[in-house]
């Protein structure tokens, strides 16, 4: 997981080339979280990121979360903190379903 405070253009230079087409264009500064895993991002990973970023619900800064795919719960949590979510996939996993299929205690 990587935390950034960059413009959209700077973010495009930081991410893997395959994410470049899904990041909005512009020169606005955003507080960003890049989830490095090439798997589904669970709500537990989002909670961990939010604690490290130390944002509050009323923070008006533009926020962006970038990841391969997010669970339903992780998207809900990010939206509570006014994050825009950018992902390569949008398969509608839940945390529980993804854990059950992966057979892990993530």
URQUITA-V815041 format. One record per pair of residues at least 24 apart in sequence whose ideal C-beta (glycine too) atoms are under 8 Angstrom apart, sorted by sequence separation. I is the first residue (numbers start at 1). GAP is how many residues later the second one is. D is the distance in whole Angstrom. If there is no record, write none. Layout:
I/GAP/D ; I/GAP/D
This chain:
5/24/7 ; 6/24/7 ; 31/24/7 ; 41/24/8 ; 46/24/8 ; 57/24/6 ; 69/24/7 ; 71/24/5 ; 5/25/8 ; 57/25/8 ; 5/26/5 ; 6/26/7 ; 41/26/4 ; 55/26/6 ; 4/27/8 ; 5/27/7 ; 41/27/7 ; 50/27/7 ; 71/27/6 ; 3/28/8 ; 4/28/4 ; 40/28/7 ; 41/28/7 ; 43/28/6 ; 46/28/4 ; 3/29/7 ; 4/29/8 ; 39/29/6 ; 40/29/5 ; 41/29/5 ; 42/29/6 ; 45/29/7 ; 3/30/6 ; 4/30/7 ; 31/30/5 ; 35/30/7 ; 37/30/7 ; 38/30/5 ; 39/30/7 ; 40/30/7 ; 41/30/7 ; 43/30/4 ; 47/30/7 ; 2/31/7 ; 3/31/8 ; 30/31/7 ; 31/31/7 ; 32/31/7 ; 33/31/8 ; 35/31/7 ; 37/31/7 ; 40/31/6 ; 42/31/8 ; 43/31/4 ; 46/31/5 ; 50/31/6 ; 1/32/6 ; 2/32/4 ; 29/32/8 ; 30/32/4 ; 31/32/5 ; 32/32/5 ; 33/32/5 ; 34/32/5 ; 35/32/4 ; 42/32/6 ; 46/32/6 ; 1/33/7 ; 29/33/7 ; 30/33/6 ; 31/33/7 ; 32/33/7 ; 33/33/7 ; 34/33/7 ; 35/33/7 ; 41/33/5 ; 43/33/8 ; 1/34/6 ; 2/34/7 ; 28/34/6 ; 30/34/5 ; 32/34/7 ; 43/34/5 ; 1/35/6 ; 24/40/8 ; 23/41/8 ; 23/43/7 ; 1/44/7 ; 3/46/8 ; 1/47/8 ; 19/47/6 ; 1/48/6 ; 3/49/7 ; 3/50/6 ; 33/50/8 ; 1/51/8 ; 15/51/6 ; 40/51/8 ; 44/51/7 ; 43/52/5 ; 11/53/7 ; 40/53/5 ; 42/53/5 ; 11/55/8 ; 8/56/8 ; 42/56/7 ; 42/57/8 ; 40/58/5 ; 24/60/8 ; 24/62/8 ; 44/62/7 ; 23/63/6 ; 22/64/5 ; 42/64/6 ; 22/65/7 ; 22/66/7 ; 19/67/7 ; 19/69/7 ; 18/70/6
